[in-house]
Amino acid sequence: MALPFFRITGGNRLRGNVRVSGSKNASLPIMAAAILCDGEVLLHDVPNIADIRSLAELLIKLGVDVERRSDGAIRLLVRDEMNVRAEYDFVRKMRASICVLGPLLAKRHTAQISMPGGCAIGDRPVDIHLRAMRKLGAEIDLVNGDIVARAKRMRGCEMFLGGPFGSSVLGTANAMCAAVLAEGLTVIEMAACEPEVVDLANFLNQCGASINGQGTPRVVIEGVKQLNGCEWRVIPDRIEAGTLMVAAAITNGEMRLENCRLDHLMAFVDRLAAVGVEVERKDNVVIVSSARRLEPVEVVTQPFPGMPTDLQAQLMTLLCLADGNSIITEKIFPDRFMHVPELSRMGAHLHKEGPTVIVQGVKRLSGAPVMASDLRASAALVLAGLAARGETRVNRIYHLERGYEKLDDKLRGVGADIERCEIDAPDDE
């Protein structure tokens, strides 16, 4: 098997236009929600990435026709409702496969889901998902590593979805999908407020659901008897947009981002402004540029509308070059610092204490061979390579390709010296 890696020669200032792809984290639960629909679902702006392809394979196994059209849109239509099992070989590739639990239980009254896998960024138990299903009337067992959920009839209820690190995006998505066909009224307290949850709710409403309060901690759902298909355009990927903003800033370049929603990135843009990065909207594009001197800042990740945990690694990379000491505290996934030792290999001065990293700014980073450990850490290492002196080789970029659509092409289009290469995997891979 060939393993892909990026070879990056740093030092180029990035300048030009880039279009932000549709949101991965919105596309996945919306695709899963097609299980609920009687009729065709047509989705625009779904990124062509590994996670989307993995979920498409799973949906096909679950009896859904999935077609990527020549114009890039994805067509989904349920053909067979017999299969209710998401097998381990699919679920282990991607934790977000758990998002089929709610739709299967609501529409087919049974779901059998292998315990999820995914990125190695810390403990993310599925208890919130199971708590929501039980509140709606499901009986749940764990059989040979599979979650087996059954419900002859889902009934509306009041549920609290708070967890040890706040609300759960996928937990809220599953609860909404299960409740839209339940009998009666469902009230979700401490629902996730992320834009991806709002996009799912708006999609479901377009299909005939009755959901109110999306984007707030209290979501109210009146169950309906049936959902129909619809045509829908997925929101832009705010994490890709933030990553590209850092790419412009860390190379002291200027980038014009198309298909970018600043209202989804206010906390991140606030921290960028404190660092010395200018982000402004002009004529339907977002223009990003930075001062030569970067200021140190304090950063705390929080649920939306706070600073996204999915942009923590990228912002840390930028702060490695700030003039002073920055402090980053991770409140969502306290162990999400696997990029720290790899950035240190490139000359960063980082000191980790529990859920906090102290970033002592340096004048420059040096190219080095580094190893990606998860999706967002991969992006951070690519950003470091863009700014570093010399050549950087980012290994195991299959993590990155789970969530970014042709990132190397986009960066090369604005002046980056980046090449996607492959080597044969060693025997122990």
N, C-alpha and C positions, 0 to 999 in steps of 0.2 A: 504494500500500500504506500502511495506517495503522500508525504506530509508537506503542506504548504507553509511557506514563511515569507516575510517581507524583508527585502534588503533596502535600507533607507540611507541616503547620504544627506546629512542635515546641512542647514545654513541657508537654504533658499527662502526668500520672502514670498509668501503666498498672496497672490492677487488675482481677482477674477470673480466670476459668477458661479454659484453652485445651487442646484435645486435640492431641497430637503425631501427625502422620501417620505412615504406614508408611515404611520406609527406601527411598529412591531407590536407594542404592548396593547394597542387598541385593536389591531387586526386579529390577533389570536382569539380573544373571547368572542369577537363578533363572528368569526368563522365558525367557532364552536356553537354559537347560538343559532346557526342555520339549521341545526338538528331540530329546533323547535318549530320551524316554519313549514307550512303547507304551501309549497310553491317555490319558484326560483328566486334565489338571492344573487344579486350582481354587485360586486364590490370593486370600487376603483381605488387606486393608490395603495394597494397592498404590496409591500416590498417583496422582491424576489430574493429571499434569504433562506438560510438553512432551517431556522425554526418554523417558518411558514410552510416550507416543503415537508417538514416532519409532521406537522399537524395535518396537512393535506393528506398524507399517507394514512394517518390514523382515521381521519374522517371517511376516507374511501373504504377502509376496513369496516367502518360502522355504517356502511350502506349509503354514503353520500357521494353523488357524482361531483367531482371537483375538476374544473377545466380552467387553465390559464389561457386566456384568449390572446390573439395576436396584438391587441392594443394594450395588453398588460392587465386588463381587468380579470377578476376571478369569478367564475360562475359556479354556484353550489345548488344542488337539488337533491333532496332525499328520495332515494329509490327503494330502500329496503330498511325496515325498522327492526329486523330480527336480532342483529348482533348488538350486544350491550357491553362488550368487554374491551377495555383498552389494555392491551397486553404489555408486559414488561419491556419487551424489545422496543416498543414505541415510547413508552412513558419515561424510560431511563434516559433517553436522549434529551428530554426537555421537561422541566418541572411544570411549565404552563399547560401540559397535557391534562392536568387536573381540572382545567376549565370545561371539560366535557361532562363532568359529574352532574352539575345542576341541570343542563339541558337534557341529558339522558334520563335522569330521574323524573323530570317533569313530563316528558313526552312519552317515554317508554316504560316508566314506572319501576325500572330496575337499572342499576349501573354497577359494573364491576371494573374497578380501576386499580391498576398496580400502584403501589406506593411510589411517589415521584422521585425522579433524580434531578439533574440540573447542575447549575454552577456551584463550585465549592466556595461559597461566600458566607457560610455560617448556617446555624440551625434555623430552619423555616418549617415548623410543624404544620400539618394539615388539620389540626384540631378545630380551627375556626370554621373551615369548610364543613366538617362533619357536624359541628354544633349547629350550624345553620340548617343543614338537611334534617337533623333530628327535630329541631323546632318546627319544621314544616310537616312533620309526621312520618319521616322515614325511619325504618329500622336498619341499623348498620352493624355489620360484623367484619372482622378481619380474618380472612381465610387464605392461608398459604401465601401471605404477602400481598394479597389483594384486598382493597376496600370493597365490600359488597353491600350495596344500599338498595332497599326495596320500599315502595310506598304505593299501595293501591290507590290512594287519593292524597294529594297534597292539600293541606289546609293553611289558610292565612294565619299569621301569628305576629306577635311582637318579639323581636330578637335584638340582642346586644352583641355587636361584632368586634368589640375591642379586644386587643391582645396585649402581650407584654411590651411590644414595641409600637403600639398604636393600632390603627385600622389596617385591614388587609385588602389590597386591590383585587386579587383573584378571589378571595373569600367573598367580597361584596359582589363581584361579577357572578359567581356561582349562586349566591343567594338570590340575586335579582332574576337570573334565568330560571331558577326553580320556582320562584314566586309568581312569575307572570301568568302561569297556567294553573296556579293553585286556586282553591275555592275561597273566596272572601278577600279580606284586606290584610296585607302584610306591612309592618312598619319595621324598618331596619334602623336601629340607633347605632351611632358611631360608624356609619358607612364611610368607606374611603371616598375622598372628594376629588381624586385625580382626574385630569381631563380624559384619560382613557376610559374611566368608569362612566363619565358623562356621555362620551361618544357611544358606548355600548347601550346606555339607557335610551339615548335619542334614536339609535338604530332600532331597538326593540319597539319603541313607540311608533316609528314609521311602519313597522310590521303589524301594528294593531294593539300593542300592549298599552297599559295605562300606568305610567310611572311618573311620579312627581317628586321634586326635591333633589334630583340628581345634582351633584356639585356641592351639596351641603351634608352635614353629618346625619341628617334624618331623611331617609328616602321612604316614600309611601307608594305601595303597589296595590292596585285593585286587579285581582285576577280576572282573566278573560278566558273564553272557551277555546280560542284558536288564534294562531298567528299566521299571517300570510307572508310571502316573499316581498322583497322590495329592491330598489337600486340605491346604493349608498356610497359616498366618498369618505374614506377614512381620514382622520385628522393628520396633520404633519407630525413627524417624529421629533418631539421636543428634545430627546436625548441626543439624537444625531445632530440636531441644530446646535445644541450646546457644545458638543464635541467639535464641530466645525468652527464655532466661535473661538474656542481655545486654540485651534490650529492657526487661525488668523493672528491671535494675540501672541502666541508663543514664538511665532516667526517674525513678529513686528510687521505683519503684512496688512492687507485690506481686502476683505471678502464681502461680496454682496450675496445674501442668502434669499433665494426665492422659496415660496411655500413655507414660510416660517411664522409661527404664532408667538409673539412676544408675551401675550397675556398668559401663556402656559409656562413662562420662564422668568417671572418677575423676581423671585428670590435669587435665582442664579445670576440674572443680569445685574441685580443690586450688588452682589459680591464682586462681579466683574468690574463694575463702576468704581468700587472701593479700591480695587487693584490698580486701576488706571486704564481700563479697556472701555472704549466708547462704542456703544451699541445704539443705533438710531434707525427709525423707519423712515424711508423716503420712497414715494412712488411705488408702493406695494413690494418693496424689497427691504431687507434689513442689512444695514451696512455696519461692519465690525472693523475697528482699527484700535491700535493700542499705543500708549506712550512708551518710550524707550525704557524709562525707569518704572518698574513694577513695585507697588506698595504691598507690604505684608498685611494680612487680614485674619480675622477669626471666622471660622466656618462651623456651623452645626447642621447636620442633615436632619430633616424633619419630614413628616408626611406633607403632601400638598396642602396649602400653597407654599410650604417651606422649601428649603434647599433640597433638591432631589439626591437621594443616595446614589442613583445611577450616574451622577455627574461628579461625585466626590473624587474619584481617582483622577479624572481629567483635570479638575481644578487643582488638585495637589501637584500635578506635574507642572502646571503654570507657576504655582507658588514656589516651586523649587528654584526658580530664577528671580524671585522677588528680593528686594533690598531690605532684608530683615527677617524676623522670626514670625511665622504664621502658626496658628493652632487650628487643627481640624478635629472635630469630635463627631463620631459616627453614632447616631441614635437609632438607626433603623436596623442595621446589621452590624453589631459591634465588632465582629471578626473580619470585616470586609477590608482587609489591608494586605492582601497577598501581593499587591503590586509594590509594597514598600521595599522589600529586599532587592527586587529587580531594578527599581529606580536608584537604589543605593549603588548598584553595580555600575551605574552610569555617572556616578559622582554626586548624587543628591545627598544632602545631610538630613536624615530623618531619624527621629527618636520616638518610638511607640511606647505609650503607657496605657494599657487597657484599651478603652474605646477612643483614645485620643492619640494623635500624632503631632509632634512639634516639628515644623518644617523650617530649617535654617537655610535661608536662601544662599545660593552660590552664583558665581559670575557666569558659569557655563556648565553644560553637561557634556560628557564624552560618549561617543558611540561605543557600543559593546553588544555582544550576543546576549539576548535576554529571552525569558520564557514566559509566555502568557499563561495565566492560571484561570481566568474567567473572562466573560464578555467585556466588561467595562475596563478591567485591568489591561486587556489587550489594546484597547483604544488609547489608554494612558501611555503605554509603551510606544505606540506609534507616534503620538504627539511628542514624546521625549526625543524620539529619533529625528523628528523634523527639525528640532532646535539644536540637537547635539552636534559637536564637532566630530567629523569623521563618519564612519559607517556603523550603522546599527542593524542587527539582524534580529527580528522579532519572530520567534518560533511558536509553533502551535497556534497559528492564527485562525484555525478552524473555530476556536472560541469566538473570535471577532466576527467571523462570517455567519455566525448564528444570528447576529443582530444588526449588521450594517450592510447596506446594499451597495456593492462596488465602491467601497470607501477609497481604495487605492486609485481607481479611475478618477473619482471626484477630486482627490488631492493632486493627482498628476495633472489634471485639467487646469489647476490654478498655480502650477509651477513646482510642485514637490518632486523630488528625485526619489521615487519609490517604485519598486519592482516586485511583483509577485513571482516567487520561485517555488520549486518543489524538490524534495529529496526523498529517497526511499526510506521508509520507516525501519528502524533497527528491530531486531527480533523481540525486544522486550516491550515494544509499543503495543 
